[in-house]
């Protein structure tokens, strides 16, 4: 049985850990509400943008005949909409910079590795665009043994999802796609459901998928100035950037919710451990006191005989 000093040291250690986990739980709980509001506020815009984009694509006719005014890779929408054979695939992996979020990062990395393996079985190489320190540190090691290459790393986007960060990522992946260094790009991220749950998904970003619903057309009374191709050149970058921005928001909310849940469980475990240690401490102390009394009584009896 451990002595009183060892048990007391363990109690102090667990109490210190409990203070940290409870503080982290409170911080995550405060942040996750704001993140949840951001996700819910952006979803209607995303849905309407997707709807408008689908109608425009179905109405515009032959996209290959368009001659866009290209200033950057993301403006080259005919190339971004072009379907071609997949020889190399790009994967945008969104993880966090910090740990202590339960299985959040592990689930995303596991999904990514499975995706890489599936592509490898088809003879397709992968290029990775990674958001977040946790994904970068793990996948750097894994890529040495797998048929993949890390071509871009993003740290700030994991902590502060913003339109600027989404624009940077969009231009990078669009450049690789237009230059035919990759023939497909998809995102491995999480979809925020509620405070207690999320699920890992992969979204196809490029080439932009043309809707199959031919009945979904732009209202014939609607006029476009100067013309549909010019509008499409504006809406394609907006559409792709919005997908990435939405993925960053969903990932941040999922991460904070996962951290809040993990820290809540850790705090509960610490409380249970403290209760068990207190019982053990009291038993050990009682045993020590009883032993001392026995020794005193035995010594007194020895003197009287």
C-alpha positions, 0 to 999 in steps of 0.5 A: 500500500502506498504511503500517505505522502505518495497519495497526497502528491497524487491528489495534488497532481490530479487537482492541478490537472483538473483545474487545467481541463476545467479551464480548457472546457470553459474556454472551448465552450465559450468559443464553440458557441461563436463558431456554431453561430458562424457556421449556421449564419454562413450555411444559407448563403452557401446553399443559395450560392450553390443553387445559383451556380447550378442554374448558371452552369445549366444555362450557359451552354458550351463553356469551352467556347468562352474566352475569359479575361484571366488575371489569376488561375482561379479566373480561368473557369473553363479549365476549372470546369474541364473534366479530364482523366485523373493521374494525380489527385489533390487533397486539402486536409483540414486539421487543428493546430492544437491537440486535446480535442479527443479523436478529432484530428485522428479521425480526419487523418485516418480518413485521409490515409484511407483516401490516399490508399484508395487512390494508390490502388488505382495507380493515382498519386496524391498531392496534399494541401494541409491546414493545421499543425497536427495534420502536418506533423503526422502526414509528414511522417506518413507520406514517406511511406505512401505515394503522396507529396505535401505541396502546401502547408497552412497554419493560420487558417486553422486558428482563424478561418477567414475569407482571406485564408480561403482565397489563398488556399483557393488560388494555390489549388486552382493553380495546380489544377490549371497547370494540370499538376493535379486532375482533381481536388477534394477536401477532407474535413468535418461537418459540424452537427451539434455541440456533441457530434460531428462527422468526417466528410470529403468534398469534391471541389475541382473539377467543378461538378456540373449539375445533372438536373437539366430542369434547373435553369436560370429564369428566362426573364433574368438578364445578365450584364454584361453577359453570362460568361462574365458573371460565371467568371466572377461566380466560379472563384466565389463558389470555390472559395466559399466551399473552402471557407465553409469547410474551415468554419465547419472544421473549427466548430467541430474541433471546439465541440470535440475539445469541449467534450474531451475536456468535460470527460477529462474533468469528470475522470479527474473528479472520480480519481480524486474521490478514489484517492481520498478514500485510499488516503483516509484508509491509509491514514486510519491504518497508520493511526491504528498501527501507532495506537497498537505500538503505544499500547504494546509498549505500555503493556511491555513496561507493566509486565 
